[in-house]
């Protein structure tokens, strides 16, 4: 076990906190943090990140889609590979300071430590600060990461925000260029791995009293809507046994969804009904229509699909029993993205070297890594966040935990470099 210097960890965390505080200045709202892709605030944040990269000795630039690049050249030989470290600097509306931003800051500080400590790496390392992970301003998501991964759909440049401004025009206004996007794709042969450090956005690490965890997969997801049709009637005059109550059917399905999800523990299946709408919505009228949404996520696609099938079967059974026909629409199907076993192993060894358990967990939220996995091996580390709160001004990560994250990334890169050298 390698002994950690508590003061050094604290100093790393304080550096991270300072950089994140600096990023907080770039917001379109005075009393919170809102930084949307290709906004004035996003452009200012890009310049800030670029300057921070240059300060620690990286070669910095901003590409045609607003991704900030910070390059540290290999210190050994004539390398043919690169390792990418990334996350995003756009936010949701009235969001938190650490979602995405922490991963970029940790990447910058880890490369600063690599240089300070004279650690020799046999590959180039590049920090990427993406700008379109949240998909808030435009009906797009992961646009800038998709360009790097070489899987960008050019038709997305013609999509517009609520003010009718297209991605293409917004890029042009800020000095970008949609027509240059195809040239941004990295070579699969040259890219060794993509590493992402991110706050967990959930309560698992906090419940285990752990600062860090190794991510096994980014969960696959599917969304549905179920709409039951009943017959409206007077709340006082229609006997219970003669009703066709759409609200009752929706309630029964919600209970079935909960049972299905709780029955499967092996693959961390989760199912959420986040939107329920009852019509006509009057206190004294039996519901003639009830709609509910469903979001199902799991790190195993087969398990998720089995759960989805069970829920659909339950929905149809309830419709038949209650004489309330149901319309089922499914959409937004996303397959699970698995993290590299090798990168998981190396990350787990790093945590153990730091005196921490090799704790593993899935990500139920989406990340830039989902699309970067189409370019190269994916590795992710989660950092504990207070209360599991994210996408919220209360989002918080402790100074010490940020220090642990920087140190872990330094050692992860060093260990990956040693393994790459031995395999070459």
C-alpha positions as CSV (number, residue, x, y, z in Angstrom):
1,X,0.0,0.0,0.0
2,X,1.3,3.5,-0.9
3,X,0.9,6.0,2.0
4,X,-1.0,9.1,1.1
5,X,0.1,12.6,2.2
6,X,-3.1,14.1,3.7
7,X,-1.8,17.7,3.2
8,X,-0.9,17.0,-0.4
9,X,-4.4,15.5,-1.0
10,X,-5.9,18.6,0.6
11,X,-3.8,20.9,-1.6
12,X,-4.9,19.1,-4.7
13,X,-8.5,19.5,-3.7
14,X,-8.1,23.2,-2.9
15,X,-6.6,23.7,-6.4
16,X,-9.6,21.9,-7.9
17,X,-12.0,24.0,-5.8
18,X,-10.4,27.2,-6.9
19,X,-10.7,26.3,-10.6
20,X,-14.3,25.3,-10.3
21,X,-15.1,28.5,-8.4
22,X,-13.5,30.3,-11.4
23,X,-15.8,28.5,-13.8
24,X,-18.8,29.4,-11.7
25,X,-18.3,33.0,-12.9
26,X,-19.5,32.2,-16.4
27,X,-23.3,31.9,-16.0
28,X,-26.3,33.5,-17.6
29,X,-28.0,33.8,-14.3
30,X,-26.7,35.9,-11.4
31,X,-28.0,33.8,-8.5
32,X,-27.2,30.3,-10.0
33,X,-25.3,28.4,-12.6
34,X,-26.6,28.2,-16.1
35,X,-24.1,27.8,-19.0
36,X,-25.6,26.5,-22.2
37,X,-23.8,25.2,-25.2
38,X,-22.6,28.0,-27.6
39,X,-23.8,30.7,-25.4
40,X,-21.7,33.8,-24.5
41,X,-21.0,32.2,-21.2
42,X,-19.8,28.9,-22.8
43,X,-17.4,30.8,-25.0
44,X,-16.0,32.7,-21.9
45,X,-15.7,29.4,-20.0
46,X,-13.8,27.9,-23.0
47,X,-11.3,30.7,-22.8
48,X,-10.9,30.2,-19.0
49,X,-10.3,26.5,-19.4
50,X,-7.8,27.2,-22.2
51,X,-5.9,29.6,-20.0
52,X,-5.9,27.1,-17.1
53,X,-4.5,24.4,-19.4
54,X,-1.7,26.7,-20.6
55,X,-0.8,27.7,-17.0
56,X,0.0,24.1,-16.1
57,X,2.1,23.6,-19.3
58,X,-0.4,22.0,-21.7
59,X,-0.7,23.0,-25.4
60,X,-4.2,24.4,-25.5
61,X,-6.7,25.1,-28.3
62,X,-10.4,25.3,-29.0
63,X,-11.8,23.4,-32.0
64,X,-14.5,24.2,-34.5
65,X,-17.3,22.9,-32.3
66,X,-16.1,24.6,-29.1
67,X,-14.3,21.7,-27.5
68,X,-11.2,22.8,-25.5
69,X,-8.1,20.6,-26.0
70,X,-5.1,20.5,-23.6
71,X,-2.2,18.3,-24.8
72,X,0.7,16.9,-22.9
73,X,3.1,15.2,-25.2
74,X,4.6,11.9,-24.3
75,X,7.9,12.0,-22.4
76,X,9.3,8.8,-23.9
77,X,10.2,7.8,-27.4
78,X,8.0,8.5,-30.5
79,X,4.6,7.4,-29.4
80,X,1.8,6.4,-31.8
81,X,-1.0,6.4,-29.2
82,X,-2.9,9.0,-27.2
83,X,-5.0,8.8,-24.0
84,X,-8.0,11.1,-23.7
85,X,-9.4,12.6,-20.5
86,X,-12.7,14.4,-20.8
87,X,-15.9,15.7,-19.5
88,X,-18.1,18.7,-20.2
89,X,-18.4,22.4,-19.1
90,X,-22.0,23.0,-20.2
91,X,-24.7,22.8,-17.5
92,X,-28.4,22.4,-17.1
93,X,-30.4,25.4,-16.2
94,X,-29.8,26.4,-12.5
95,X,-27.4,23.4,-12.2
96,X,-24.5,22.5,-10.0
97,X,-20.9,23.4,-10.0
98,X,-19.4,19.9,-10.3
99,X,-21.3,18.0,-12.9
100,X,-18.9,17.8,-15.8
101,X,-16.8,20.6,-14.6
102,X,-15.0,18.5,-12.0
103,X,-13.9,16.0,-14.6
104,X,-12.3,18.7,-16.7
105,X,-10.6,20.3,-13.7
106,X,-9.3,17.0,-12.4
107,X,-7.9,16.2,-15.8
108,X,-6.0,19.4,-16.0
109,X,-4.6,19.1,-12.4
110,X,-3.6,15.5,-13.0
111,X,-1.5,16.4,-16.0
112,X,0.0,19.2,-13.9
113,X,1.1,16.6,-11.3
114,X,2.4,14.3,-14.0
115,X,4.7,17.1,-15.1
116,X,5.7,18.2,-11.6
117,X,6.5,14.6,-10.5
118,X,8.5,13.9,-13.7
119,X,6.3,10.8,-14.4
120,X,7.3,9.4,-17.8
121,X,4.4,8.4,-20.1
122,X,4.7,6.5,-23.4
123,X,1.7,8.2,-24.9
124,X,0.3,11.6,-25.5
125,X,-2.4,12.7,-23.0
126,X,-5.1,15.2,-23.9
127,X,-7.7,16.8,-21.8
128,X,-11.0,17.5,-23.6
129,X,-13.6,20.0,-22.3
130,X,-16.8,19.2,-24.2
131,X,-19.6,21.6,-24.6
132,X,-22.8,19.7,-25.5
133,X,-23.4,17.0,-23.0
134,X,-26.6,18.2,-21.3
135,X,-28.6,18.9,-24.5
136,X,-30.5,21.8,-22.9
137,X,-30.3,24.6,-25.5
138,X,-30.6,22.5,-28.7
139,X,-32.4,19.2,-29.2
140,X,-29.0,17.5,-29.5
141,X,-26.7,15.9,-27.0
142,X,-23.1,14.7,-27.0
143,X,-22.6,16.7,-30.2
144,X,-18.9,17.7,-29.5
145,X,-17.9,14.3,-28.2
146,X,-19.5,12.7,-31.3
147,X,-17.3,14.7,-33.5
148,X,-14.2,13.5,-31.8
149,X,-15.4,9.9,-31.9
150,X,-16.2,10.2,-35.6
151,X,-19.9,9.4,-35.3
152,X,-21.5,12.8,-35.6
153,X,-24.7,13.2,-37.7
154,X,-24.3,16.4,-39.8
155,X,-28.0,16.9,-39.9
156,X,-27.9,17.9,-36.2
157,X,-26.3,21.2,-37.2
158,X,-29.6,22.3,-38.7
159,X,-31.6,21.8,-35.5
160,X,-32.6,25.0,-33.7
161,X,-33.1,26.3,-30.2
162,X,-36.3,27.8,-28.8
163,X,-35.4,31.2,-30.4
164,X,-35.0,29.5,-33.9
165,X,-31.2,29.8,-33.9
166,X,-29.7,26.7,-35.5
167,X,-26.6,25.0,-34.2
168,X,-24.8,25.9,-37.4
169,X,-25.6,29.6,-37.0
170,X,-24.7,29.6,-33.3
171,X,-21.4,28.1,-34.0
172,X,-20.7,30.7,-36.7
173,X,-21.6,33.5,-34.3
174,X,-19.0,32.3,-31.8
175,X,-16.3,31.7,-34.3
176,X,-17.0,28.0,-34.8
177,X,-17.5,26.1,-38.1
178,X,-19.9,23.2,-38.6
179,X,-18.4,22.4,-42.0
180,X,-15.1,21.6,-40.3
181,X,-16.6,19.0,-37.9
182,X,-15.7,16.0,-40.0
183,X,-12.0,16.9,-39.7
184,X,-12.2,16.7,-35.9
185,X,-12.5,12.9,-35.7
186,X,-9.7,11.0,-34.0
187,X,-8.2,7.8,-35.4
188,X,-9.2,4.6,-33.7
189,X,-5.7,3.2,-34.3
190,X,-4.1,6.0,-32.5
191,X,-6.5,6.4,-29.5
192,X,-5.7,4.1,-26.6
193,X,-8.4,5.0,-24.1
194,X,-10.8,7.6,-22.9
195,X,-10.9,8.3,-19.1
196,X,-13.6,10.3,-17.4
197,X,-13.9,11.4,-13.8
198,X,-17.4,12.4,-12.8
199,X,-19.4,13.0,-9.6
200,X,-21.6,10.0,-9.0
201,X,-24.9,12.0,-9.2
202,X,-26.3,9.4,-6.8
203,X,-26.1,8.3,-3.1
204,X,-24.3,5.0,-3.4
205,X,-20.7,6.1,-2.6
206,X,-21.9,8.3,0.3
207,X,-23.9,5.4,1.7
208,X,-20.7,3.3,1.6
209,X,-18.6,6.2,3.1
210,X,-16.3,6.0,0.1
211,X,-14.7,9.0,-1.9
212,X,-14.3,7.1,-5.1
213,X,-15.7,4.2,-7.1
214,X,-14.9,2.4,-10.3
215,X,-17.7,2.5,-12.9
216,X,-18.6,-0.8,-14.6
217,X,-21.0,0.5,-17.2
218,X,-23.2,3.3,-18.3
219,X,-26.7,1.9,-18.1
220,X,-28.9,1.2,-21.1
221,X,-32.3,2.9,-21.0
222,X,-35.7,2.9,-22.6
223,X,-38.7,5.2,-22.1
224,X,-42.4,4.5,-22.5
225,X,-45.7,6.2,-22.2
226,X,-48.9,4.3,-21.1
227,X,-52.3,5.9,-21.7
228,X,-55.4,4.2,-20.3
229,X,-58.8,5.1,-21.6
230,X,-61.8,5.0,-19.3
231,X,-65.3,6.5,-19.1
232,X,-65.9,9.7,-17.2
233,X,-68.7,9.7,-14.7
234,X,-70.1,11.3,-11.6
235,X,-68.0,10.5,-8.5
236,X,-71.1,10.0,-6.4
237,X,-73.5,8.1,-8.7
238,X,-71.5,5.4,-10.5
239,X,-71.0,2.3,-8.3
240,X,-67.4,1.0,-7.9
241,X,-68.2,-2.2,-9.7
242,X,-69.5,-0.5,-12.8
243,X,-66.7,2.0,-13.3
244,X,-64.1,2.1,-16.1
245,X,-61.6,4.2,-14.1
246,X,-58.4,5.0,-16.0
247,X,-56.8,6.4,-12.9
248,X,-57.2,3.1,-11.1
249,X,-55.5,1.2,-14.0
250,X,-52.6,3.7,-14.0
251,X,-52.2,3.3,-10.2
252,X,-52.1,-0.5,-10.5
253,X,-49.5,-0.3,-13.2
254,X,-47.3,1.9,-11.1
255,X,-47.4,-0.7,-8.3
256,X,-46.5,-3.4,-10.8
257,X,-43.6,-1.4,-12.2
258,X,-42.2,-1.0,-8.6
259,X,-42.5,-4.8,-8.0
260,X,-40.7,-5.7,-11.3
261,X,-37.9,-3.3,-10.6
262,X,-37.4,-4.4,-6.9
263,X,-37.4,-8.1,-7.9
264,X,-34.2,-7.7,-9.9
265,X,-31.1,-6.7,-7.8
266,X,-28.2,-8.3,-9.7
267,X,-27.9,-5.8,-12.4
268,X,-29.1,-2.6,-10.6
269,X,-32.3,-2.3,-12.5
270,X,-34.2,0.9,-11.9
271,X,-37.6,2.0,-13.1
272,X,-39.1,5.4,-12.6
273,X,-42.6,6.8,-13.2
274,X,-41.9,10.5,-13.3
275,X,-45.0,12.0,-15.0
276,X,-48.6,11.1,-14.3
277,X,-51.5,13.0,-15.9
278,X,-55.2,12.4,-15.2
279,X,-58.1,13.8,-17.2
280,X,-60.4,15.5,-16.9
281,X,-58.7,16.2,-13.6
282,X,-61.7,17.2,-11.5
283,X,-62.2,16.1,-7.9
284,X,-65.7,14.8,-8.5
285,X,-65.2,13.1,-11.9
286,X,-64.0,9.6,-12.6
287,X,-61.0,9.7,-14.9
288,X,-61.5,8.9,-18.5
289,X,-57.8,9.1,-19.3
290,X,-54.6,8.5,-17.4
291,X,-51.1,8.8,-18.9
292,X,-47.9,7.8,-17.1
293,X,-44.3,7.8,-18.2
294,X,-41.8,5.1,-17.6
295,X,-37.9,5.3,-17.6
296,X,-36.2,1.9,-17.3
297,X,-32.4,1.6,-16.9
298,X,-30.0,-1.3,-16.2
299,X,-26.4,-2.2,-16.8
300,X,-27.5,-5.4,-18.5
301,X,-29.6,-5.0,-21.7
302,X,-31.1,-8.5,-21.5
303,X,-32.2,-8.0,-17.9
304,X,-33.7,-4.6,-18.9
305,X,-35.6,-6.0,-21.8
306,X,-37.0,-8.8,-19.7
307,X,-38.3,-6.2,-17.2
308,X,-39.8,-4.1,-20.0
309,X,-41.6,-7.1,-21.4
310,X,-43.0,-7.9,-17.9
311,X,-44.2,-4.4,-17.4
312,X,-45.9,-4.3,-20.9
313,X,-47.6,-7.6,-20.1
314,X,-48.8,-6.2,-16.8
315,X,-50.1,-3.1,-18.5
316,X,-52.2,-5.1,-21.0
317,X,-53.5,-7.4,-18.3
318,X,-54.7,-4.5,-16.2
319,X,-56.3,-2.9,-19.2
320,X,-58.2,-6.1,-19.8
321,X,-59.3,-6.7,-16.2
322,X,-60.5,-3.1,-15.8
323,X,-62.0,-2.7,-19.3
324,X,-59.7,0.4,-19.8
325,X,-57.8,0.0,-23.2
326,X,-54.2,1.1,-23.1
327,X,-52.0,2.7,-25.7
328,X,-48.3,1.9,-25.2
329,X,-45.6,4.0,-26.9
330,X,-41.9,3.2,-26.5
331,X,-39.0,5.5,-27.5
332,X,-35.5,6.6,-26.6
333,X,-33.9,3.1,-26.6
334,X,-30.2,3.3,-25.6
335,X,-28.0,0.2,-25.2
336,X,-25.7,-0.3,-22.3
337,X,-22.1,0.9,-22.7
338,X,-19.6,-1.3,-20.8
339,X,-16.4,0.1,-19.4
340,X,-13.2,-1.7,-20.3
341,X,-12.4,-4.6,-18.0
342,X,-8.7,-3.8,-18.2
343,X,-9.2,-0.1,-17.3
344,X,-11.6,-1.2,-14.4
345,X,-8.9,-3.5,-13.1
346,X,-6.2,-0.8,-13.3
347,X,-8.5,1.7,-11.6
348,X,-9.3,-0.8,-8.9
349,X,-5.6,-1.4,-8.2
350,X,-5.1,2.3,-7.9
351,X,-7.8,2.6,-5.3
352,X,-6.3,-0.3,-3.3
353,X,-2.9,1.4,-3.6
354,X,-4.4,4.4,-2.0
355,X,-5.9,2.4,0.9
356,X,-9.4,2.4,-0.5
357,X,-11.5,-0.6,-1.5
358,X,-12.0,-1.6,-5.1
359,X,-15.6,-0.6,-5.1
360,X,-17.6,-0.8,-8.4
361,X,-20.9,0.6,-9.4
362,X,-22.8,1.4,-12.6
363,X,-23.8,4.8,-13.9
364,X,-27.5,5.3,-14.3
365,X,-26.9,8.7,-15.9
366,X,-25.5,9.4,-19.4
367,X,-22.0,10.8,-20.1
368,X,-19.7,11.8,-22.9
369,X,-18.1,8.4,-22.4
370,X,-21.1,6.8,-24.0
371,X,-20.2,8.0,-27.4
372,X,-16.4,8.0,-26.8
373,X,-16.6,4.3,-26.2
374,X,-17.3,4.0,-30.0
375,X,-13.7,5.4,-30.5
376,X,-11.7,3.5,-27.9
377,X,-11.7,1.7,-24.5
378,X,-13.7,3.6,-21.8
379,X,-12.8,4.0,-18.2
380,X,-14.7,6.0,-15.6
381,X,-14.2,6.9,-11.9
382,X,-17.0,8.3,-9.8
383,X,-16.5,10.8,-7.0
384,X,-18.8,11.0,-4.0
385,X,-21.3,13.9,-4.0
386,X,-23.2,15.1,-1.0
387,X,-26.6,13.6,-0.6
388,X,-26.4,12.2,-4.1
389,X,-27.7,15.5,-5.3
390,X,-27.0,16.7,-8.9
391,X,-28.5,19.0,-11.5
392,X,-29.2,21.3,-8.5
393,X,-27.4,24.3,-6.9
394,X,-27.0,22.1,-3.8
395,X,-24.7,19.8,-5.7
396,X,-21.5,19.5,-3.7
397,X,-18.2,17.6,-3.7
398,X,-15.8,17.9,-0.8
399,X,-12.3,19.4,-1.2
400,X,-10.8,16.1,0.1
401,X,-12.7,14.0,-2.3
402,X,-11.6,16.1,-5.2
403,X,-8.0,15.7,-4.0
404,X,-8.5,12.0,-4.0
405,X,-9.8,12.1,-7.5
406,X,-6.8,14.0,-8.8
407,X,-4.4,11.7,-7.1
408,X,-6.3,8.6,-8.4
409,X,-6.2,9.9,-12.0
410,X,-2.4,10.6,-11.8
411,X,-1.8,7.0,-10.6
412,X,-4.3,5.6,-13.2
413,X,-2.4,7.2,-16.0
414,X,0.9,6.1,-14.5
415,X,-0.3,2.5,-14.2
416,X,-1.7,2.5,-17.7
417,X,1.6,3.9,-19.0
418,X,3.5,1.0,-17.4
419,X,1.2,-1.6,-18.8
420,X,1.3,0.0,-22.3
421,X,5.1,0.0,-22.2
422,X,5.3,-3.7,-21.2
423,X,2.8,-4.6,-24.0
424,X,4.6,-2.7,-26.7
